[in-house]
Structures are given as C-alpha cells and as structure tokens.
C-alpha cells in the first residue's frame, strides 16, 4: 500500500528546523495503532515501539518512534479536513477492491460518549457518519453545528461522498426530497425512512399501504437471538399514481412497508415502518436492506461507544481549540 500517495495532501504545519519525525510516520503509526485497539497516545507510542521493526519495513523512522506528546501535538493542530479526505480515499479504495455488488451506505448521527460538558446534557459532540457496514468502514463524517441538528449536516456529508451505484439509507430526519435528488444526481440510489415528521406524506402512505397490503407482494424474515423472536414482513408498492403527496418526488419508484413483530418471553410488540426508494426491487431485497441499516446502527454504536481511540481522534478533530479538553486527561483510564 502506497501510504505516501494516500497522505500526500495533508499539510505539515511544523517548522522544518524543529522536525525530528516525518509527518507520514506519525499518521500511519497512529492509524495502525488505533485500528489495533490503542485508546490514547501513550498506547500509540507503545504500539510504535513494540512494532518498530515491522514499521521500518515501509516507514523511514529517521529518529525512531515519536513520544506520545508529539503524537498529541501533531493531531491537535493537524488539518482535519485534509486528513479526513485522505482517510475517505483510503476507505473508498478498499471498498472498490472488495465490492462485488451494490454497496449500502448508511447515514446516521451519534453523540460520542464522554464528550458532553458536565451539567450540559446536550453539549456532546454529535457526528453524522457514512458507514459501510459490510466492511465496517467509515467513509466520511460531518460535525453537527452548535444549535443545529443532523438535518443540516446530512446534505453536506452527501455532497462530499462518491455515491455511484451505492444505496444510501437514512433515518427519517434525512427524508427530504432535496436529499433524494442529491443522491440521484450523484448517480446513487436511496432508501429513506418515512415518519411523522412528514405528516402529510406519512398519513397518506400509512393509510393506503394498510389498505393495500394484502394485494401486494411480500416477504417474511424471522430472526432468533438474545431471547427474542422477531418477524419482519415487507410489502412493496410500485403503483404510485394515487399518492398525491409524493407527485413531486420525480425519481420515486417504490414505497416500502415493514411490519416488525417482536416476541420476548411471550410478550409481543409490533412496529410498522415506511420507506421511500428510487429503486424497484423485490420485497426480499428491501427487507434485507432495511434490516442491514438497523444492524449498522447497532454495530456503529458499539464501535464508537467502546473504542476510545477513535473517540480521542474525533474530539481532537472536531472540538475548537479554545474549548478543547486535553485528550490525555479525558481518555486515559
């Protein structure tokens, strides 16, 4: 792998006369250490020292392994957008090498644990991410601005991504005609959850789909695990002429309804969800994509919630310098 090509666009802000370690060495060691489970910069340094012989096979390391303070300072002032773009290209190349079918990119926002100020529950760092669950790779992130929500960050993230031949699934906060048009313009496809935040569309879709479901093709999938049984029935409607509220959605091809019945210790609960898509796929295919989106939410929550190394980097990147906590204080346990 040509690391120099991947990170060539990351500018080095340091003075030449004071450099002891190549920027490329610092970036690559940190990335590999975090992937291997490093939780803070001391562990990044430890990884580098333990793997120095291996690292020298593809890195220069003119003065050995940098100290944890050096790693900390470099990432504190690094150009986050340039570094993020490089990671995006790296992830995209991996996916392009592995992919043999249409990728599903799930857009979802999460507040990172441990980032809220004491006494301010809503001050936590919220990141909207594009996540390819099949390969457990993040393609990009967008920070949610203060006094805003995920709704404003989603279009910015979509604009930054290459969506050709990918299916983008987003929860109800991203169910906007403008987002659907943007995805199609970038030669992608969409699967958008529809909820009551779109009251007119939701009312018409929910009423008519309940009336028509026995005339529609369907698919049933049963999941077992963790003491529960969950049955998901998926119905697909492609005759959209009578849905007046959706006539302006020029690329819309399907309305999907998924009825989920969950049985836990003999107690049953039922939930019905609706989705909009520009694709005309089978109920079995849509059932799988909907199921995959919710699995991704759970896996991503576990990944970001438990991996302090990634949270350390996100806090450094997305918190303004004048409000930034010392990541060594926050994340060393």
N, C-alpha and C positions, 0 to 999 in steps of 0.2 A: 504494500500500500504506500502510495506517494504522499507522505504527510506534508512535505513542503508545498505541494500543489494545493492541498486542502486548506492550509492555513496561510497561504501567501498573501491574502488580502487583509490580514489582521495587523494593524499598525503597531509598531513598538514605540511607546511613549518615553522610554527611558533614555538617559544621556549616554552616548557611546562610551565616554571615558569611564563610566561607572559600571558598565555591564560586565558581569562575570559569567553569566549563563545565557544561552541562546533562548529567545522567546519561544521558538518551536519546541525546544526540550521541555520547557515549563508547561506549555499547553498539552503536549502529548502525555507527559507523565501524569498530570492531573486528571486528564480524561481517562486514561487506563486505570489509574488508582481508584477513581470513583466507580467505574464500571465493576471493579473487583471488590467494592464494598467499603472503601475509605469513607469515614464520617467527618473528618476535619483535616486541616492542612498538616497537622502533625503526623497523621496517618498517611497522607500523601507523601510526605518526606520519608517516612518509614518504608513505604512501598518502594520508592525510588532506590533507597539504599539496599534493600533486600534483593531487588531485581536489577541492580546496576549492570551486572554482566550481560544480562539479556538485553537491556535497553541500549547498551553500547553497540549492539549489532545493527541498529538502524538510526541511532541518535548520536550527535557529536559529543556532548557532555565534556566540554573542554576543561571545566573545573569541577567535575563530579556532579553530585546531586545538590541542588539548592536547598537552603534551610526553609523550614515551614514559614518563617516570617517573610521570606522572599516570595514564596508562592502566594501568600496572603496579599502582599502589597501589589503584586502584578495583577491579580484578579480584581482587586479593589478599584483600580484605575483603568482596566482594560476596556477597549471599545466593545461594548456588549453587542451592538448591532452587527458589527463585522464578524465577531466570534460566532454569534448565533447563525449568521448566514453561512459560515463555513461548516458548522455542525449540520445545518439543513442539507447542504450539498453532500456531505458525507453520508447522512442517513438516506438521502434520495438515491445515491449510487448503490448502497447496499440493497435497498428495496428493488431497484431496477435489475440488479443481478439475480435476486431471489424470485421475483414475482413471475408467476406463470398464468395469472388470472387477474381479474379486476381487483384492485386494492380497495379496501374500505378505510376511509379516513374519518375518524370520529372527532368532532369538535366539542370540547367540554371545558368548563371552568371549575377550578378548585381553589379554595383558600388554603394556603400552606400552613400546617400546624406549627405553632411556635413562633409565628410572625406577628401576631397581634400585640399591640401595646397593652400593658396592664391596665385594666379598668375600661378599655375600649374594645368591646367585642367585635365591632365591625371594622376595625382598623387593620385586620390581617391582610397579607399580600395575596391578591387573587390573580391567578394566571389562567388565561384561556389557551388551551393547547390543542394541537392537531396530533392525534395519536393513531398509529397503525398497530392495532392490537395483535395481528398475526405475527408480527416480528418484534413486538414490544419496543417500538421506536417512536420517539417524539420528533415530528418534522418541523415544528415551529411553535413559538409561544408569543403571546401578546399580553402585556400587563394591562389590567383593568384600571383606568384612571380613577383618581380620588373623586368621590361624589358621583360616580357613574356605575355602570353595571356591564355584564358580559355583552349586552346587546350592541354596544358601540365598539367593542373590541373585536367581535366576530368578523365584520366586513374587512377590517384592516388585516386580520390574520389570513382570511381567504385570499386577499389580494396578493399576499406575499408567497403563496403556495403554487406549485405546479400541480394542477388538478386533472390533467389529460387522462381520460379513461379510468378515473377513480370515482368511487361512490362516496359522497360526503354525507355523513349522518350527523344531525344536530338536534338537540333537545328543543323544546317549544320556544325558548327565548330567542332562538335563531330562525323561527318560522316566519320569514318575511319574504315577500315577492322579490325585493331587491337582492336578497341573498341568493335566491333561486336563480335569478337572471345572471348574477355574477358568476355562479358556479358553471352554468351552461355556457356563458361567454368564454370561460377558460377551458371549455371542452371536457368538463366533468359532468357528473350526474349527482342528483341529490335525493336524500330521504329525510324529510323534515317532520318532526313530531308536531302534532296539532293539539293544542289545549285551549282552555277557556280564555287565554289572553288574546285570542282572536275570536271574540264572542259570536259574531255573525256567521263566520265560516264554520266554527265549531258546532253551532246549533243546527245548521242545515246538514252538515256532514253526519253528525251523530244520529239525528232523527232518520235520515234517509237510509243510512247504512244499516241501522237496526231493522228497518222495514224490509230491506232488500237482501239481507244476508243469506236467507235460505235459498235464494235464486243464484247466488254467486259461487264460484269455485272456491274451495277452501283447502287448508292443510292443517293437520294437527300434529303437535310435537309434545312429548311427555318427558320431563326432566325428573330425575330422582337424585337426592343427595341432601346431606345435613339434616336428616329427619323430616324432609318435606317432599311432597309430590306436586309438581307444577305442570299443568296442562295449558298449552298455548294454541289457540285456534286462530288462524289467519285467513281473512277474506279480502279479495281484491276486486275493486270496481274500476272498469276502464271506460264505461259509458258515462261521460261527464256532462252531457248536454243539459241535464236538468239542474245542475249545480250552479245557480246564477251567481253566487258569491265568489266563484272561482273562475269566472269567464275571462278575467284579465290575466290569469296565470297562463301565459302563452305556451309554455313548454310542458305543462302538466299532462301526464298520461295516466296516472293511477292514484286512487285513494285506497288506503290500506287500513283495515281494522283488525286489531289483535285483542282477543279476549283471553286473559290470563286467569286461571283458577288455581289457587294455591291451597294445598291441604297440609296443615301442620298439626300433628297429634289429633286428628279428627276434626279440627276447626277449619272451615273453608272460608276463604276471602276471594273476591272477584274484582278484577280491574279491567277496564276497556280502554285501549289507547288507539289513537288515529294518527295516520301519517300521510304525507303527500310526496309523490315522486314523479320525476320526468320519465322514468323507465316503465315499460310494460312487461313485468316479469311474472313468473308463476307465484302462487301463494306460498309454495315451499321455499322459493328463493327469498322472498320478502321476509318470511318467518325467520329464516336464518340470519339475514342482515339485521333485523330488529333485535334478535337475541344476542348477536355479536356486539351490538352497540352497548347494551346493558352490561355484558360481561366486561367490556373495555372500561366502562365507568368503575366497576368494582376493582379490576386489576390495577387501574391507574391510581385509584385512591390508595390501595395498598402500597404501590410502588413509591409514590411521592410521600405518603404519610410515614413510611418506615425507613426510607433511605435518607438519612441526614446529610449525606454527601451532596446529593442533588439539591436539597433544600439550602445547604450552605452556599452553593453557587448561585441559586436563584435569588437569595437575599442580597448577595453582593451585587448582582447584576441589576436588579430592579428597584432597589431602595436608594433614594437620593443620598448623596454623600453627607449632607448636613443633618440627615435624620437616621443615618445608618448605625446600627449596632455593630459591635465588634463580633464578627462571626465566630471567633475563637471562644469568646465568652458564652455565646448563645448555644453553641452546638457541641462543646466538649462535655461529656458526661462522665 
